[in-house]
Amino acid sequence: MPRFYLDVVEDGVCMADKEGMMAEQLDEAEVEASFAVAEIMTDPRFTQLRDLEIVIRDEQRSPVSRVSLSLRRARRDKMH
């Protein structure tokens, strides 16, 4: 079973996954990355976070997929 690494990139700053995860296929790693993105973006500790990306890398650490989300908040009194 191959190992995939899910490197988190928050507003341009990369945090490399040192352990990785075992998955039968890339699809499984993409689903896990999607859940991680959703969880991080809804965490109240990250209210200033705007762009989040998870770069999925294979066992050779080559990028094979990306899951990302950009969030923009606009309050009515600050909208142009």
N, CA, C and O atoms as a Maestro MAE file, in Angstrom:
{
 s_m_m2io_version
 :::
 2.0.0
}

f_m_ct {
 s_m_title
 :::
 protein
 m_atom[320] {
  # First column is atom index #
  i_m_mmod_type
  r_m_x_coord
  r_m_y_coord
  r_m_z_coord
  i_m_residue_number
  s_m_chain_name
  s_m_pdb_residue_name
  s_m_pdb_atom_name
  i_m_atomic_number
  :::
  1 25 0.855 -1.176 0.000 1 A "MET " " N  " 7
  2 3 0.000 0.000 0.000 1 A "MET " " CA " 6
  3 2 0.900 1.238 0.000 1 A "MET " " C  " 6
  4 15 1.803 1.347 0.829 1 A "MET " " O  " 8
  5 25 0.657 2.168 -0.926 2 A "PRO " " N  " 7
  6 3 1.523 3.353 -1.005 2 A "PRO " " CA " 6
  7 2 1.280 4.346 0.134 2 A "PRO " " C  " 6
  8 15 0.209 4.391 0.739 2 A "PRO " " O  " 8
  9 25 2.307 5.126 0.395 3 A "ARG " " N  " 7
  10 3 2.232 6.195 1.403 3 A "ARG " " CA " 6
  11 2 2.128 7.521 0.672 3 A "ARG " " C  " 6
  12 15 2.825 7.768 -0.313 3 A "ARG " " O  " 8
  13 25 1.235 8.375 1.179 4 A "PHE " " N  " 7
  14 3 1.073 9.723 0.646 4 A "PHE " " CA " 6
  15 2 1.329 10.711 1.771 4 A "PHE " " C  " 6
  16 15 1.003 10.456 2.930 4 A "PHE " " O  " 8
  17 25 1.918 11.842 1.408 5 A "TYR " " N  " 7
  18 3 2.212 12.906 2.367 5 A "TYR " " CA " 6
  19 2 1.311 14.094 2.052 5 A "TYR " " C  " 6
  20 15 1.182 14.496 0.896 5 A "TYR " " O  " 8
  21 25 0.689 14.651 3.089 6 A "LEU " " N  " 7
  22 3 -0.236 15.767 2.923 6 A "LEU " " CA " 6
  23 2 0.407 17.020 3.515 6 A "LEU " " C  " 6
  24 15 0.270 17.293 4.707 6 A "LEU " " O  " 8
  25 25 1.096 17.764 2.686 7 A "ASP " " N  " 7
  26 3 1.757 18.995 3.132 7 A "ASP " " CA " 6
  27 2 0.746 20.136 3.148 7 A "ASP " " C  " 6
  28 15 0.080 20.398 2.146 7 A "ASP " " O  " 8
  29 25 0.634 20.805 4.277 8 A "VAL " " N  " 7
  30 3 -0.323 21.893 4.445 8 A "VAL " " CA " 6
  31 2 0.365 23.218 4.122 8 A "VAL " " C  " 6
  32 15 1.441 23.512 4.642 8 A "VAL " " O  " 8
  33 25 -0.267 24.010 3.261 9 A "VAL " " N  " 7
  34 3 0.241 25.330 2.905 9 A "VAL " " CA " 6
  35 2 -0.813 26.349 3.342 9 A "VAL " " C  " 6
  36 15 -1.891 26.434 2.752 9 A "VAL " " O  " 8
  37 25 -0.489 27.120 4.382 10 A "GLU " " N  " 7
  38 3 -1.403 28.136 4.912 10 A "GLU " " CA " 6
  39 2 -0.878 29.505 4.540 10 A "GLU " " C  " 6
  40 15 0.196 29.907 4.988 10 A "GLU " " O  " 8
  41 25 -1.633 30.227 3.719 11 A "ASP " " N  " 7
  42 3 -1.245 31.574 3.286 11 A "ASP " " CA " 6
  43 2 0.212 31.611 2.820 11 A "ASP " " C  " 6
  44 15 0.955 32.533 3.158 11 A "ASP " " O  " 8
  45 25 0.612 30.604 2.045 12 A "GLY " " N  " 7
  46 3 1.941 30.565 1.456 12 A "GLY " " CA " 6
  47 2 3.025 29.914 2.294 12 A "GLY " " C  " 6
  48 15 4.145 29.737 1.813 12 A "GLY " " O  " 8
  49 25 2.724 29.553 3.536 13 A "VAL " " N  " 7
  50 3 3.708 28.929 4.420 13 A "VAL " " CA " 6
  51 2 3.448 27.416 4.444 13 A "VAL " " C  " 6
  52 15 2.355 26.971 4.795 13 A "VAL " " O  " 8
  53 25 4.463 26.639 4.069 14 A "CYS " " N  " 7
  54 3 4.310 25.187 3.966 14 A "CYS " " CA " 6
  55 2 4.748 24.486 5.247 14 A "CYS " " C  " 6
  56 15 5.800 24.785 5.813 14 A "CYS " " O  " 8
  57 25 3.914 23.546 5.689 15 A "MET " " N  " 7
  58 3 4.243 22.675 6.810 15 A "MET " " CA " 6
  59 2 4.260 21.252 6.269 15 A "MET " " C  " 6
  60 15 3.211 20.679 5.974 15 A "MET " " O  " 8
  61 25 5.448 20.689 6.140 16 A "ALA " " N  " 7
  62 3 5.604 19.372 5.539 16 A "ALA " " CA " 6
  63 2 5.085 18.273 6.466 16 A "ALA " " C  " 6
  64 15 5.308 18.295 7.677 16 A "ALA " " O  " 8
  65 25 4.399 17.329 5.868 17 A "ASP " " N  " 7
  66 3 3.924 16.139 6.573 17 A "ASP " " CA " 6
  67 2 5.100 15.170 6.667 17 A "ASP " " C  " 6
  68 15 5.598 14.698 5.644 17 A "ASP " " O  " 8
  69 25 5.541 14.876 7.873 18 A "LYS " " N  " 7
  70 3 6.708 14.015 8.060 18 A "LYS " " CA " 6
  71 2 6.337 12.534 8.153 18 A "LYS " " C  " 6
  72 15 7.179 11.670 7.909 18 A "LYS " " O  " 8
  73 25 5.081 12.235 8.505 19 A "GLU " " N  " 7
  74 3 4.666 10.844 8.695 19 A "GLU " " CA " 6
  75 2 3.954 10.252 7.487 19 A "GLU " " C  " 6
  76 15 4.182 9.094 7.137 19 A "GLU " " O  " 8
  77 25 3.105 11.027 6.856 20 A "GLY " " N  " 7
  78 3 2.334 10.518 5.735 20 A "GLY " " CA " 6
  79 2 1.200 9.616 6.165 20 A "GLY " " C  " 6
  80 15 0.973 9.391 7.354 20 A "GLY " " O  " 8
  81 25 0.489 9.101 5.168 21 A "MET " " N  " 7
  82 3 -0.625 8.184 5.433 21 A "MET " " CA " 6
  83 2 -0.604 7.085 4.385 21 A "MET " " C  " 6
  84 15 -0.215 7.307 3.238 21 A "MET " " O  " 8
  85 25 -1.021 5.916 4.789 22 A "MET " " N  " 7
  86 3 -1.131 4.800 3.863 22 A "MET " " CA " 6
  87 2 -2.515 4.850 3.227 22 A "MET " " C  " 6
  88 15 -3.515 5.073 3.909 22 A "MET " " O  " 8
  89 25 -2.561 4.642 1.917 23 A "ALA " " N  " 7
  90 3 -3.845 4.643 1.205 23 A "ALA " " CA " 6
  91 2 -3.733 3.724 -0.001 23 A "ALA " " C  " 6
  92 15 -2.684 3.632 -0.639 23 A "ALA " " O  " 8
  93 25 -4.821 3.055 -0.296 24 A "GLU " " N  " 7
  94 3 -4.853 2.159 -1.456 24 A "GLU " " CA " 6
  95 2 -4.646 2.929 -2.755 24 A "GLU " " C  " 6
  96 15 -3.948 2.473 -3.661 24 A "GLU " " O  " 8
  97 25 -5.276 4.128 -2.830 25 A "GLN " " N  " 7
  98 3 -5.233 4.913 -4.060 25 A "GLN " " CA " 6
  99 2 -5.125 6.396 -3.724 25 A "GLN " " C  " 6
  100 15 -5.363 6.817 -2.592 25 A "GLN " " O  " 8
  101 25 -4.764 7.161 -4.723 26 A "LEU " " N  " 7
  102 3 -4.677 8.610 -4.583 26 A "LEU " " CA " 6
  103 2 -6.024 9.200 -4.186 26 A "LEU " " C  " 6
  104 15 -6.069 10.165 -3.423 26 A "LEU " " O  " 8
  105 25 -7.120 8.642 -4.687 27 A "ASP " " N  " 7
  106 3 -8.455 9.145 -4.342 27 A "ASP " " CA " 6
  107 2 -8.670 9.213 -2.832 27 A "ASP " " C  " 6
  108 15 -9.264 10.167 -2.330 27 A "ASP " " O  " 8
  109 25 -8.195 8.213 -2.118 28 A "GLU " " N  " 7
  110 3 -8.351 8.190 -0.661 28 A "GLU " " CA " 6
  111 2 -7.582 9.334 -0.012 28 A "GLU " " C  " 6
  112 15 -8.073 9.957 0.930 28 A "GLU " " O  " 8
  113 25 -6.398 9.610 -0.503 29 A "ALA " " N  " 7
  114 3 -5.600 10.713 0.035 29 A "ALA " " CA " 6
  115 2 -6.274 12.048 -0.268 29 A "ALA " " C  " 6
  116 15 -6.235 12.961 0.557 29 A "ALA " " O  " 8
  117 25 -6.893 12.170 -1.447 30 A "GLU " " N  " 7
  118 3 -7.598 13.405 -1.799 30 A "GLU " " CA " 6
  119 2 -8.816 13.631 -0.905 30 A "GLU " " C  " 6
  120 15 -9.099 14.765 -0.520 30 A "GLU " " O  " 8
  121 25 -9.526 12.573 -0.577 31 A "VAL " " N  " 7
  122 3 -10.673 12.697 0.329 31 A "VAL " " CA " 6
  123 2 -10.192 13.135 1.710 31 A "VAL " " C  " 6
  124 15 -10.780 14.027 2.322 31 A "VAL " " O  " 8
  125 25 -9.133 12.513 2.194 32 A "GLU " " N  " 7
  126 3 -8.577 12.893 3.502 32 A "GLU " " CA " 6
  127 2 -8.130 14.352 3.492 32 A "GLU " " C  " 6
  128 15 -8.363 15.076 4.460 32 A "GLU " " O  " 8
  129 25 -7.495 14.786 2.417 33 A "ALA " " N  " 7
  130 3 -7.062 16.179 2.302 33 A "ALA " " CA " 6
  131 2 -8.258 17.123 2.280 33 A "ALA " " C  " 6
  132 15 -8.199 18.203 2.868 33 A "ALA " " O  " 8
  133 25 -9.335 16.738 1.617 34 A "SER " " N  " 7
  134 3 -10.543 17.572 1.565 34 A "SER " " CA " 6
  135 2 -11.150 17.745 2.945 34 A "SER " " C  " 6
  136 15 -11.554 18.846 3.318 34 A "SER " " O  " 8
  137 25 -11.214 16.655 3.705 35 A "PHE " " N  " 7
  138 3 -11.734 16.753 5.071 35 A "PHE " " CA " 6
  139 2 -10.834 17.642 5.929 35 A "PHE " " C  " 6
  140 15 -11.329 18.427 6.738 35 A "PHE " " O  " 8
  141 25 -9.526 17.524 5.758 36 A "ALA " " N  " 7
  142 3 -8.587 18.338 6.536 36 A "ALA " " CA " 6
  143 2 -8.745 19.818 6.210 36 A "ALA " " C  " 6
  144 15 -8.736 20.652 7.115 36 A "ALA " " O  " 8
  145 25 -8.888 20.157 4.934 37 A "VAL " " N  " 7
  146 3 -9.092 21.549 4.526 37 A "VAL " " CA " 6
  147 2 -10.362 22.105 5.174 37 A "VAL " " C  " 6
  148 15 -10.348 23.200 5.737 37 A "VAL " " O  " 8
  149 25 -11.440 21.358 5.095 38 A "ALA " " N  " 7
  150 3 -12.710 21.813 5.674 38 A "ALA " " CA " 6
  151 2 -12.591 22.002 7.186 38 A "ALA " " C  " 6
  152 15 -13.096 22.983 7.731 38 A "ALA " " O  " 8
  153 25 -11.936 21.081 7.853 39 A "GLU " " N  " 7
  154 3 -11.778 21.168 9.303 39 A "GLU " " CA " 6
  155 2 -10.939 22.380 9.702 39 A "GLU " " C  " 6
  156 15 -11.300 23.108 10.626 39 A "GLU " " O  " 8
  157 25 -9.837 22.594 9.019 40 A "ILE " " N  " 7
  158 3 -8.957 23.730 9.341 40 A "ILE " " CA " 6
  159 2 -9.668 25.056 9.091 40 A "ILE " " C  " 6
  160 15 -9.599 25.964 9.920 40 A "ILE " " O  " 8
  161 25 -10.351 25.170 7.953 41 A "MET " " N  " 7
  162 3 -10.991 26.445 7.602 41 A "MET " " CA " 6
  163 2 -12.170 26.790 8.504 41 A "MET " " C  " 6
  164 15 -12.554 27.957 8.585 41 A "MET " " O  " 8
  165 25 -12.746 25.816 9.175 42 A "THR " " N  " 7
  166 3 -13.866 26.106 10.079 42 A "THR " " CA " 6
  167 2 -13.424 26.229 11.539 42 A "THR " " C  " 6
  168 15 -14.255 26.464 12.416 42 A "THR " " O  " 8
  169 25 -12.144 26.076 11.804 43 A "ASP " " N  " 7
  170 3 -11.621 26.198 13.158 43 A "ASP " " CA " 6
  171 2 -11.543 27.678 13.526 43 A "ASP " " C  " 6
  172 15 -10.917 28.453 12.804 43 A "ASP " " O  " 8
  173 25 -12.168 28.087 14.638 44 A "PRO " " N  " 7
  174 3 -12.168 29.508 15.015 44 A "PRO " " CA " 6
  175 2 -10.777 30.084 15.261 44 A "PRO " " C  " 6
  176 15 -10.612 31.304 15.226 44 A "PRO " " O  " 8
  177 25 -9.789 29.258 15.504 45 A "ARG " " N  " 7
  178 3 -8.419 29.756 15.710 45 A "ARG " " CA " 6
  179 2 -7.817 30.305 14.423 45 A "ARG " " C  " 6
  180 15 -6.813 31.017 14.461 45 A "ARG " " O  " 8
  181 25 -8.424 29.980 13.282 46 A "PHE " " N  " 7
  182 3 -7.875 30.392 11.997 46 A "PHE " " CA " 6
  183 2 -8.755 31.423 11.298 46 A "PHE " " C  " 6
  184 15 -8.935 31.357 10.082 46 A "PHE " " O  " 8
  185 25 -9.303 32.371 12.048 47 A "THR " " N  " 7
  186 3 -10.203 33.362 11.458 47 A "THR " " CA " 6
  187 2 -9.507 34.282 10.468 47 A "THR " " C  " 6
  188 15 -10.167 34.865 9.608 47 A "THR " " O  " 8
  189 25 -8.195 34.425 10.568 48 A "GLN " " N  " 7
  190 3 -7.466 35.290 9.641 48 A "GLN " " CA " 6
  191 2 -6.954 34.532 8.414 48 A "GLN " " C  " 6
  192 15 -6.452 35.144 7.472 48 A "GLN " " O  " 8
  193 25 -7.077 33.227 8.424 49 A "LEU " " N  " 7
  194 3 -6.595 32.416 7.316 49 A "LEU " " CA " 6
  195 2 -7.435 32.666 6.076 49 A "LEU " " C  " 6
  196 15 -8.664 32.671 6.148 49 A "LEU " " O  " 8
  197 25 -6.786 32.872 4.946 50 A "ARG " " N  " 7
  198 3 -7.492 33.162 3.707 50 A "ARG " " CA " 6
  199 2 -7.311 32.065 2.669 50 A "ARG " " C  " 6
  200 15 -8.265 31.703 1.980 50 A "ARG " " O  " 8
  201 25 -6.117 31.538 2.549 51 A "ASP " " N  " 7
  202 3 -5.834 30.533 1.528 51 A "ASP " " CA " 6
  203 2 -5.224 29.303 2.184 51 A "ASP " " C  " 6
  204 15 -4.280 29.394 2.968 51 A "ASP " " O  " 8
  205 25 -5.778 28.176 1.849 52 A "LEU " " N  " 7
  206 3 -5.292 26.918 2.395 52 A "LEU " " CA " 6
  207 2 -5.184 25.914 1.262 52 A "LEU " " C  " 6
  208 15 -6.092 25.771 0.443 52 A "LEU " " O  " 8
  209 25 -4.066 25.229 1.236 53 A "GLU " " N  " 7
  210 3 -3.849 24.219 0.202 53 A "GLU " " CA " 6
  211 2 -3.170 23.026 0.850 53 A "GLU " " C  " 6
  212 15 -2.319 23.183 1.726 53 A "GLU " " O  " 8
  213 25 -3.548 21.844 0.419 54 A "ILE " " N  " 7
  214 3 -2.839 20.643 0.814 54 A "ILE " " CA " 6
  215 2 -2.248 20.048 -0.458 54 A "ILE " " C  " 6
  216 15 -2.960 19.713 -1.404 54 A "ILE " " O  " 8
  217 25 -0.933 19.930 -0.447 55 A "VAL " " N  " 7
  218 3 -0.230 19.323 -1.569 55 A "VAL " " CA " 6
  219 2 -0.010 17.858 -1.209 55 A "VAL " " C  " 6
  220 15 0.617 17.542 -0.198 55 A "VAL " " O  " 8
  221 25 -0.529 16.983 -2.039 56 A "ILE " " N  " 7
  222 3 -0.383 15.551 -1.808 56 A "ILE " " CA " 6
  223 2 0.840 15.078 -2.577 56 A "ILE " " C  " 6
  224 15 0.956 15.289 -3.785 56 A "ILE " " O  " 8
  225 25 1.751 14.432 -1.853 57 A "ARG " " N  " 7
  226 3 2.995 13.946 -2.456 57 A "ARG " " CA " 6
  227 2 3.068 12.419 -2.332 57 A "ARG " " C  " 6
  228 15 2.555 11.831 -1.379 57 A "ARG " " O  " 8
  229 25 3.712 11.804 -3.309 58 A "ASP " " N  " 7
  230 3 3.870 10.352 -3.277 58 A "ASP " " CA " 6
  231 2 5.086 9.973 -2.428 58 A "ASP " " C  " 6
  232 15 5.686 10.823 -1.771 58 A "ASP " " O  " 8
  233 25 5.435 8.700 -2.452 59 A "GLU " " N  " 7
  234 3 6.539 8.210 -1.622 59 A "GLU " " CA " 6
  235 2 7.888 8.825 -1.987 59 A "GLU " " C  " 6
  236 15 8.796 8.867 -1.157 59 A "GLU " " O  " 8
  237 25 8.019 9.295 -3.210 60 A "GLN " " N  " 7
  238 3 9.254 9.967 -3.625 60 A "GLN " " CA " 6
  239 2 9.191 11.469 -3.345 60 A "GLN " " C  " 6
  240 15 10.099 12.217 -3.708 60 A "GLN " " O  " 8
  241 25 8.104 11.898 -2.692 61 A "ARG " " N  " 7
  242 3 7.860 13.307 -2.340 61 A "ARG " " CA " 6
  243 2 7.575 14.179 -3.560 61 A "ARG " " C  " 6
  244 15 7.737 15.399 -3.504 61 A "ARG " " O  " 8
  245 25 7.156 13.563 -4.650 62 A "SER " " N  " 7
  246 3 6.754 14.318 -5.840 62 A "SER " " CA " 6
  247 2 5.288 14.691 -5.706 62 A "SER " " C  " 6
  248 15 4.484 13.849 -5.306 62 A "SER " " O  " 8
  249 25 4.907 15.940 -6.031 63 A "PRO " " N  " 7
  250 3 3.498 16.326 -5.946 63 A "PRO " " CA " 6
  251 2 2.662 15.552 -6.973 63 A "PRO " " C  " 6
  252 15 3.022 15.461 -8.147 63 A "PRO " " O  " 8
  253 25 1.542 15.000 -6.503 64 A "VAL " " N  " 7
  254 3 0.656 14.244 -7.390 64 A "VAL " " CA " 6
  255 2 -0.748 14.824 -7.440 64 A "VAL " " C  " 6
  256 15 -1.521 14.497 -8.341 64 A "VAL " " O  " 8
  257 25 -1.092 15.691 -6.473 65 A "SER " " N  " 7
  258 3 -2.422 16.298 -6.447 65 A "SER " " CA " 6
  259 2 -2.418 17.464 -5.459 65 A "SER " " C  " 6
  260 15 -1.529 17.589 -4.617 65 A "SER " " O  " 8
  261 25 -3.435 18.308 -5.589 66 A "ARG " " N  " 7
  262 3 -3.612 19.446 -4.670 66 A "ARG " " CA " 6
  263 2 -5.096 19.592 -4.342 66 A "ARG " " C  " 6
  264 15 -5.963 19.376 -5.189 66 A "ARG " " O  " 8
  265 25 -5.361 19.960 -3.106 67 A "VAL " " N  " 7
  266 3 -6.705 20.315 -2.665 67 A "VAL " " CA " 6
  267 2 -6.584 21.688 -2.037 67 A "VAL " " C  " 6
  268 15 -5.753 21.886 -1.151 67 A "VAL " " O  " 8
  269 25 -7.403 22.651 -2.479 68 A "SER " " N  " 7
  270 3 -7.252 24.000 -1.946 68 A "SER " " CA " 6
  271 2 -8.600 24.672 -1.749 68 A "SER " " C  " 6
  272 15 -9.623 24.258 -2.293 68 A "SER " " O  " 8
  273 25 -8.553 25.724 -0.947 69 A "LEU " " N  " 7
  274 3 -9.731 26.533 -0.683 69 A "LEU " " CA " 6
  275 2 -9.261 27.946 -0.371 69 A "LEU " " C  " 6
  276 15 -8.343 28.147 0.425 69 A "LEU " " O  " 8
  277 25 -9.897 28.919 -1.004 70 A "SER " " N  " 7
  278 3 -9.655 30.329 -0.697 70 A "SER " " CA " 6
  279 2 -10.921 30.887 -0.089 70 A "SER " " C  " 6
  280 15 -12.019 30.661 -0.598 70 A "SER " " O  " 8
  281 25 -10.769 31.603 0.982 71 A "LEU " " N  " 7
  282 3 -11.911 32.140 1.697 71 A "LEU " " CA " 6
  283 2 -11.790 33.651 1.775 71 A "LEU " " C  " 6
  284 15 -10.750 34.178 2.168 71 A "LEU " " O  " 8
  285 25 -12.837 34.333 1.406 72 A "ARG " " N  " 7
  286 3 -12.900 35.784 1.519 72 A "ARG " " CA " 6
  287 2 -14.134 36.142 2.347 72 A "ARG " " C  " 6
  288 15 -15.241 35.679 2.074 72 A "ARG " " O  " 8
  289 25 -13.920 36.960 3.345 73 A "ARG " " N  " 7
  290 3 -15.036 37.449 4.166 73 A "ARG " " CA " 6
  291 2 -15.194 38.930 3.871 73 A "ARG " " C  " 6
  292 15 -14.209 39.665 3.812 73 A "ARG " " O  " 8
  293 25 -16.422 39.363 3.689 74 A "ALA " " N  " 7
  294 3 -16.671 40.783 3.438 74 A "ALA " " CA " 6
  295 2 -17.900 41.208 4.219 74 A "ALA " " C  " 6
  296 15 -19.008 40.737 3.962 74 A "ALA " " O  " 8
  297 25 -17.700 42.081 5.151 75 A "ARG " " N  " 7
  298 3 -18.820 42.640 5.911 75 A "ARG " " CA " 6
  299 2 -19.446 43.765 5.129 75 A "ARG " " C  " 6
  300 15 -18.766 44.493 4.405 75 A "ARG " " O  " 8
  301 25 -20.724 43.899 5.276 76 A "ARG " " N  " 7
  302 3 -21.463 44.888 4.516 76 A "ARG " " CA " 6
  303 2 -20.876 46.293 4.652 76 A "ARG " " C  " 6
  304 15 -20.792 47.024 3.665 76 A "ARG " " O  " 8
  305 25 -20.473 46.673 5.848 77 A "ASP " " N  " 7
  306 3 -19.938 48.028 6.067 77 A "ASP " " CA " 6
  307 2 -18.539 48.210 5.452 77 A "ASP " " C  " 6
  308 15 -18.074 49.343 5.333 77 A "ASP " " O  " 8
  309 25 -17.868 47.132 5.063 78 A "LYS " " N  " 7
  310 3 -16.536 47.217 4.470 78 A "LYS " " CA " 6
  311 2 -16.541 46.944 2.961 78 A "LYS " " C  " 6
  312 15 -15.498 47.007 2.310 78 A "LYS " " O  " 8
  313 25 -17.719 46.642 2.415 79 A "MET " " N  " 7
  314 3 -17.800 46.321 0.997 79 A "MET " " CA " 6
  315 2 -17.810 47.597 0.172 79 A "MET " " C  " 6
  316 15 -18.332 48.624 0.607 79 A "MET " " O  " 8
  317 25 -17.240 47.528 -1.005 80 A "HIS " " N  " 7
  318 3 -17.182 48.709 -1.896 80 A "HIS " " CA " 6
  319 2 -18.192 48.562 -2.989 80 A "HIS " " C  " 6
  320 15 -18.309 49.441 -3.843 80 A "HIS " " O  " 8
  :::
 }
 m_bond[319] {
  # First column is bond index #
  i_m_from
  i_m_to
  i_m_order
  :::
  1 1 2 1
  2 2 3 1
  3 3 4 2
  4 3 5 1
  5 5 6 1
  6 6 7 1
  7 7 8 2
  8 7 9 1
  9 9 10 1
  10 10 11 1
  11 11 12 2
  12 11 13 1
  13 13 14 1
  14 14 15 1
  15 15 16 2
  16 15 17 1
  17 17 18 1
  18 18 19 1
  19 19 20 2
  20 19 21 1
  21 21 22 1
  22 22 23 1
  23 23 24 2
  24 23 25 1
  25 25 26 1
  26 26 27 1
  27 27 28 2
  28 27 29 1
  29 29 30 1
  30 30 31 1
  31 31 32 2
  32 31 33 1
  33 33 34 1
  34 34 35 1
  35 35 36 2
  36 35 37 1
  37 37 38 1
  38 38 39 1
  39 39 40 2
  40 39 41 1
  41 41 42 1
  42 42 43 1
  43 43 44 2
  44 43 45 1
  45 45 46 1
  46 46 47 1
  47 47 48 2
  48 47 49 1
  49 49 50 1
  50 50 51 1
  51 51 52 2
  52 51 53 1
  53 53 54 1
  54 54 55 1
  55 55 56 2
  56 55 57 1
  57 57 58 1
  58 58 59 1
  59 59 60 2
  60 59 61 1
  61 61 62 1
  62 62 63 1
  63 63 64 2
  64 63 65 1
  65 65 66 1
  66 66 67 1
  67 67 68 2
  68 67 69 1
  69 69 70 1
  70 70 71 1
  71 71 72 2
  72 71 73 1
  73 73 74 1
  74 74 75 1
  75 75 76 2
  76 75 77 1
  77 77 78 1
  78 78 79 1
  79 79 80 2
  80 79 81 1
  81 81 82 1
  82 82 83 1
  83 83 84 2
  84 83 85 1
  85 85 86 1
  86 86 87 1
  87 87 88 2
  88 87 89 1
  89 89 90 1
  90 90 91 1
  91 91 92 2
  92 91 93 1
  93 93 94 1
  94 94 95 1
  95 95 96 2
  96 95 97 1
  97 97 98 1
  98 98 99 1
  99 99 100 2
  100 99 101 1
  101 101 102 1
  102 102 103 1
  103 103 104 2
  104 103 105 1
  105 105 106 1
  106 106 107 1
  107 107 108 2
  108 107 109 1
  109 109 110 1
  110 110 111 1
  111 111 112 2
  112 111 113 1
  113 113 114 1
  114 114 115 1
  115 115 116 2
  116 115 117 1
  117 117 118 1
  118 118 119 1
  119 119 120 2
  120 119 121 1
  121 121 122 1
  122 122 123 1
  123 123 124 2
  124 123 125 1
  125 125 126 1
  126 126 127 1
  127 127 128 2
  128 127 129 1
  129 129 130 1
  130 130 131 1
  131 131 132 2
  132 131 133 1
  133 133 134 1
  134 134 135 1
  135 135 136 2
  136 135 137 1
  137 137 138 1
  138 138 139 1
  139 139 140 2
  140 139 141 1
  141 141 142 1
  142 142 143 1
  143 143 144 2
  144 143 145 1
  145 145 146 1
  146 146 147 1
  147 147 148 2
  148 147 149 1
  149 149 150 1
  150 150 151 1
  151 151 152 2
  152 151 153 1
  153 153 154 1
  154 154 155 1
  155 155 156 2
  156 155 157 1
  157 157 158 1
  158 158 159 1
  159 159 160 2
  160 159 161 1
  161 161 162 1
  162 162 163 1
  163 163 164 2
  164 163 165 1
  165 165 166 1
  166 166 167 1
  167 167 168 2
  168 167 169 1
  169 169 170 1
  170 170 171 1
  171 171 172 2
  172 171 173 1
  173 173 174 1
  174 174 175 1
  175 175 176 2
  176 175 177 1
  177 177 178 1
  178 178 179 1
  179 179 180 2
  180 179 181 1
  181 181 182 1
  182 182 183 1
  183 183 184 2
  184 183 185 1
  185 185 186 1
  186 186 187 1
  187 187 188 2
  188 187 189 1
  189 189 190 1
  190 190 191 1
  191 191 192 2
  192 191 193 1
  193 193 194 1
  194 194 195 1
  195 195 196 2
  196 195 197 1
  197 197 198 1
  198 198 199 1
  199 199 200 2
  200 199 201 1
  201 201 202 1
  202 202 203 1
  203 203 204 2
  204 203 205 1
  205 205 206 1
  206 206 207 1
  207 207 208 2
  208 207 209 1
  209 209 210 1
  210 210 211 1
  211 211 212 2
  212 211 213 1
  213 213 214 1
  214 214 215 1
  215 215 216 2
  216 215 217 1
  217 217 218 1
  218 218 219 1
  219 219 220 2
  220 219 221 1
  221 221 222 1
  222 222 223 1
  223 223 224 2
  224 223 225 1
  225 225 226 1
  226 226 227 1
  227 227 228 2
  228 227 229 1
  229 229 230 1
  230 230 231 1
  231 231 232 2
  232 231 233 1
  233 233 234 1
  234 234 235 1
  235 235 236 2
  236 235 237 1
  237 237 238 1
  238 238 239 1
  239 239 240 2
  240 239 241 1
  241 241 242 1
  242 242 243 1
  243 243 244 2
  244 243 245 1
  245 245 246 1
  246 246 247 1
  247 247 248 2
  248 247 249 1
  249 249 250 1
  250 250 251 1
  251 251 252 2
  252 251 253 1
  253 253 254 1
  254 254 255 1
  255 255 256 2
  256 255 257 1
  257 257 258 1
  258 258 259 1
  259 259 260 2
  260 259 261 1
  261 261 262 1
  262 262 263 1
  263 263 264 2
  264 263 265 1
  265 265 266 1
  266 266 267 1
  267 267 268 2
  268 267 269 1
  269 269 270 1
  270 270 271 1
  271 271 272 2
  272 271 273 1
  273 273 274 1
  274 274 275 1
  275 275 276 2
  276 275 277 1
  277 277 278 1
  278 278 279 1
  279 279 280 2
  280 279 281 1
  281 281 282 1
  282 282 283 1
  283 283 284 2
  284 283 285 1
  285 285 286 1
  286 286 287 1
  287 287 288 2
  288 287 289 1
  289 289 290 1
  290 290 291 1
  291 291 292 2
  292 291 293 1
  293 293 294 1
  294 294 295 1
  295 295 296 2
  296 295 297 1
  297 297 298 1
  298 298 299 1
  299 299 300 2
  300 299 301 1
  301 301 302 1
  302 302 303 1
  303 303 304 2
  304 303 305 1
  305 305 306 1
  306 306 307 1
  307 307 308 2
  308 307 309 1
  309 309 310 1
  310 310 311 1
  311 311 312 2
  312 311 313 1
  313 313 314 1
  314 314 315 1
  315 315 316 2
  316 315 317 1
  317 317 318 1
  318 318 319 1
  319 319 320 2
  :::
 }
}
